[in-house]
């Protein structure tokens, strides 16, 4: 008689996204009752809601070592790894635009509070600011930290009639940081997601 298939540990939510300067303190990852109970440190700023969640991508390429005497490869070696996290921010604000642009200069042009006029200019090429990106599931059972990222691609914001909303799309590509020497880490709380 065949065995039964265990019910999968589903993940069905968009989660929460965070942005932080490089080398920011990591969450302490306190786990109680199979959930993270600690808050993200103050340096981690919420990126707010997205239109359709986020997409974590990690690609590993391997290449074969071949020999004239064999039909099959003798061995495979890892030749490339690339990763990114992509999402479109619904919180249409200069701060989120600057994250998608890898920095830029905020300038208060005039006024204060309700009369304040502020501008944002993109960063000069070569002066882009790398950042850390964090993600946590809404059920507080999974976290990912990407240690060093740079945003790339088109920032295409469409201004249209409701119910459409203007979005700030961003794709943050992973780089190897100085420390640690890996691009990302994933944690789970409890045993259900192991």
Secondary structure, 3 states (H helix, E strand, C coil): CCCCCCCCCCCCCCCEEEEEECCCCCCCCCEECCEECCCCCCCCEECCCEEEEEEEEEEEEEEEECCCCCCCCCEEEEEEEEEEEEEEECCCCHHHHHHHCCCCEEEEEECCHHHCEEEEECCCCCCCCCEEEEEECCCCCEEEEEEEEEEECCCCCCCCCCCCCCCEEEEEEECCCCCCCCCEEEEECCCCCC
